Amino acid sequence: MPGSTARERLQEALEDARRRYIQNNKISETLHKEATNTLPGGNTRTVLHADPFPIYMRSGNGYQVTSEDGQTFTDFTCEFTAALYGHSRPELQAAVTHVLQDVGMNIGGTTRQEGVFARELCRRFDLERVRFANSGTEANLHALAAARLFTGKRKVVAFSGGYHGGVLGFAGGKPAANNVDMEDWIVTPFNDLDSATTAIQSQGVAAVLVEGMQGAGGCILAKPDFLKAVQRAAYESTETKDIQAGVLFILDEVMTSRLSGGGLAHIHGLKPDLKTFGKWLGGGLAFGAFGGRADIMATFDPRLSSSVSHSGTFNNNTLVTHAGYTGMTQVYTSRNADLFTAQGDRFRGRLNEVTRGTKLCFTGMGTVMAVHTPEDGTREILRGGGIEESNDLRDLFWFAMVEEGFWIARRGLMSLIWGTPETELERFVGAVERFVLEHGEHVAVAS
Ligand SMILES: Cc1ncc(COP(=O)(O)O)c(C=O)c1O
């Protein structure tokens, strides 16, 4: 429109995209309206909320998902990294069918298979002992309980922008309003070596909890030096004082464990006291695990009179112990994890090539990445929320990719499913290239 500002023209483009979205997804709109009568905001998982309403998914197959409105998408949301195996992997179907037909669900006893699965997890992720839970959130809560019991202290250092579960969020540099243990957190800037060291070595700290790449925070990579400094600061406090007074280093590998045969710790040569897991490791089923040093994990050894209970009805359920083990050993072997990370790096490289010089860029590692829209076009993002980004541009990008048939998370997270054809990755690169051409004015960095 003549006389309008660049900002107004971006809003108009967004309004057009929104109108088409509403037009193309009438069934989803109806389902959403119905759902608001029983679920607050029609939602039971906040991250899936989308304005004006979310697209309702009917089914998934292989690397694709199909909406109730009949559109089929290449799935780059990948269930926020958990759908690594896609939606119908034959090996996992066989494992689940085997349990349903030959083993049975909910058999209320200790099973041989939980030991088999535990052995594989310990081997692959260099753990002396491991325990299972039902989500990444739970895994972190139990790891923190272990650290507190082991050290006899309460405080935990976490990082701004970090996310460790539904009640363990640190967006904006403070514990989320619904976090547990509100008074026990010390939240410090991500990728800042000095402030991390000071926080870790302050009084009363039981543990430091960190992601090697902040996933929910926007796929922001920790600098290797930062992770080494965190490890060193925790380790030095252990060395110089009575071991019970040390600080435990807990690496949250819930998202990053898929990035190499041995997760992110292996990539950077880290030796955390404890690691936490979840997502894909359940073979597509709800799962969490935490493990590491045998002396710390002995906190939960029921043979010891000093032990504490770690319970969970579904901790060793037969479906997850079979599916998880099958996935790790028959599909996503260590070698395949390394290959997939290399493929993801090449893909992200291509995306950054076609968006060079614009306000769009892709951060991350391997097959886990996020789109960013820095106003100043910077490519080096060390801290989520540390730079000014255009939310309107990110929304416009989302609407455009959805229209092109790519299912990416509204907040910009993208993750690949093992077996996604290379032609689909190239198709996405083409779609991004077209977006940059079509919206040249909106993606241009102000000079
Ligand atoms: C790094 C990290 N830790 C923990 C969690 C929580 O896992 P869950 O959603 O299985 O509770 C997540 C979830 O996205 C995560 O990204």
The ligand as an SDF file (V2000), in Angstrom:
LIG
                    3D

 16 16  0  0  0  0  0  0  0  0999 V2000
   16.6480  -30.5080   27.2850 C   0  0  0  0  0  0  0  0  0  0  0  0
   15.3300  -31.0190   27.7640 C   0  0  0  0  0  0  0  0  0  0  0  0
   15.2310  -31.5350   28.9950 N   0  0  0  0  0  0  0  0  0  0  0  0
   14.0830  -32.0300   29.4590 C   0  0  0  0  0  0  0  0  0  0  0  0
   12.9390  -31.9980   28.7070 C   0  0  0  0  0  0  0  0  0  0  0  0
   11.6510  -32.5160   29.2550 C   0  0  0  0  0  0  0  0  0  0  0  0
   11.3200  -33.7310   28.6610 O   0  0  0  0  0  0  0  0  0  0  0  0
    9.7880  -34.2310   28.6950 P   0  0  0  0  0  0  0  0  0  0  0  0
    9.0210  -33.3500   27.8010 O   0  0  0  0  0  0  0  0  0  0  0  0
    9.8860  -35.6590   28.2170 O   0  0  0  0  0  0  0  0  0  0  0  0
    9.3610  -34.1570   30.1140 O   0  0  0  0  0  0  0  0  0  0  0  0
   12.9850  -31.4610   27.4220 C   0  0  0  0  0  0  0  0  0  0  0  0
   11.7700  -31.4170   26.5750 C   0  0  0  0  0  0  0  0  0  0  0  0
   11.7080  -30.8110   25.5500 O   0  0  0  0  0  0  0  0  0  0  0  0
   14.2100  -30.9580   26.9380 C   0  0  0  0  0  0  0  0  0  0  0  0
   14.3100  -30.4120   25.7270 O   0  0  0  0  0  0  0  0  0  0  0  0
  1  2  1  0
  2  3  1  0
  2 15  2  0
  3  4  2  0
  4  5  1  0
  5  6  1  0
  5 12  2  0
  6  7  1  0
  7  8  1  0
  8  9  2  0
  8 10  1  0
  8 11  1  0
 12 13  1  0
 12 15  1  0
 13 14  2  0
 15 16  1  0
M  END
$$$$
